[in-house]
Amino acid sequence: MSWAQVYKVRPRVPLACPGCGWAVHAKHSPQGVRFFCHDPGRDGTCELGGESWEHHMLKLELASAVCAAGWNAALEVAGGDGAWRADVMASSPDGSRRIAWEAQLSPITDRDILARTARYAAEGIGVCWVSPGPQAPPWIDVVPAVQVSAPDQHGQCWRVVDGLGGFDAAAGTWVFKPQDLGRFVRWVLSGSVTSVASLPHYTSAPRGSGGHYVQRHLWWTSAQSERAQSEHDRRRQEQAERADRARREAADRRAARQQQEFQRMQQLKRRRQSQLVPTPEDEEILRAQAQEQRRLEQAWRRQREQEAAKLQELAGRAVEVARAWWQDVPPRQRAELFAAVVERAWADEEVRVEIPERPQVSESFAYGIPLFTTGRLRALYGIVRPCPELVCLSPQLEFQHLVVRDEQEARQLAGVMSPRARITNLCLSRDA
């Protein structure tokens, strides 16, 4: 039925709530948003009518923004087979496009939100999930989504604070772009911004001051930023290929020189074996080679002695270095660190990790804290925060799973480890 057939029609058209079956009547807000209200006298509760004030106001804000963009908005629209129910369904003026706007306040698993998104996609409906929580939800990296903040006491409007970004080609990273919610809705409906995946080398984005990075695999962004990311990645790959080609060419030149030197030595050897008298030129070459060999051996011994002295000096102050390394983590953040390790171990490998009552650093693992799995077959899971400066004293770290707090610690550790080292970044905040 059309709106004109149910709004302020006498006699009233019998309408029922799909959630509880109670009678409802048609209304609209001062901004022209259409909705239905329960008739007085209803007993019990209704899932549709019992939503929080914040949920209700966010839905109205989304619907108002849709209407302001020239699209049609309807609240609580259900699919024909009941497979989905959209908080706000936006329909283009010609009816060719539909985009569902979902205000998601309650917790939901990644699997469930992916399944709900897939049900919309199966009917050709786009979707944007909106979270008004104080922190970005875990699924903001799983489905097209944004985090918003409610208006404060100064009368500011609803704002998108996470999920909308732009690619900074100069820095080679994604950056957050806070924006008014109404403007963001218009951009989505007009196609000015779409959901774009971060390429593998660009999933870490700076957030706030202090060198804190967060992981973002999905962004609402413009086609220009999507192209900028692809172009930056293309140039990065070309630079890596050029550097690799230069290394191979340098290795080929060294091999050619060594081959030439080997051939000359073989010629001298054959002359001696045939009892030919070596020429003065041959004798000079042999003397020069022997002298160069002695110089290289002396330089190698000096280098080994210097390295041994440095390692001995470092070992003497290892405890002091380790104490300074761990003083950077206050007790509360240390507890959060261990909790994040337990959560990541279960999410990535489905293993449970035991956190000792008094975690102790291990000298054998660069003064990191070893953690073991639970159960009868107890095994070493990983080393938490080994000190980068002391890695050279623990060569066995090369074969262990290393766990760090954030991007800064990951880079410090990667700088002193080989490329094949396994380093897990938990992306935790350094805020006190």
HELIX and SHEET records of a PDB file:
HELIX    1   1 TRP A    3  GLN A    5  5                                   3    
HELIX    2   2 TRP A   53  ALA A   68  1                                  16    
HELIX    3   3 ASP A  110  ALA A  122  1                                  13    
HELIX    4   4 PRO A  138  ASP A  141  5                                   4    
HELIX    5   5 LEU A  181  SER A  190  1                                  10    
HELIX    6   6 PRO A  200  TYR A  202  5                                   3    
HELIX    7   7 ALA A  223  GLN A  273  1                                  51    
HELIX    8   8 PRO A  280  GLY A  316  1                                  37    
HELIX    9   9 ALA A  318  GLN A  327  1                                  10    
HELIX   10  10 PRO A  331  GLU A  349  1                                  19    
HELIX   11  11 GLU A  363  PHE A  365  5                                   3    
HELIX   12  12 PRO A  388  LEU A  393  5                                   6    
HELIX   13  13 PRO A  395  PHE A  399  5                                   5    
HELIX   14  14 GLU A  407  ALA A  414  1                                   8    
SHEET    1   A 2 VAL A  24  HIS A  28  0                                        
SHEET    2   A 2 ARG A  34  HIS A  38 -1                                        
SHEET    1   B 7 ASN A  72  ALA A  78  0                                        
SHEET    2   B 7 ARG A  85  SER A  91 -1                                        
SHEET    3   B 7 ARG A  98  ALA A 103 -1                                        
SHEET    4   B 7 GLY A 126  SER A 131  1                                        
SHEET    5   B 7 ALA A 145  SER A 149  1                                        
SHEET    6   B 7 ARG A 159  ASP A 162 -1                                        
SHEET    7   B 7 GLN A 179  ASP A 180 -1                                        
SHEET    1   C 2 GLY A 165  ASP A 168  0                                        
SHEET    2   C 2 THR A 173  PHE A 176 -1                                        
SHEET    1   D 2 VAL A 193  ALA A 197  0                                        
SHEET    2   D 2 LEU A 218  SER A 222 -1                                        
SHEET    1   E 2 SER A 204  PRO A 206  0                                        
SHEET    2   E 2 TYR A 213  GLN A 215 -1                                        
SHEET    1   F 5 VAL A 353  GLU A 354  0                                        
SHEET    2   F 5 ILE A 369  THR A 373 -1                                        
SHEET    3   F 5 LEU A 380  VAL A 384 -1                                        
SHEET    4   F 5 HIS A 401  VAL A 404  1                                        
SHEET    5   F 5 ARG A 422  ASN A 425  1                                        
END                                                                             
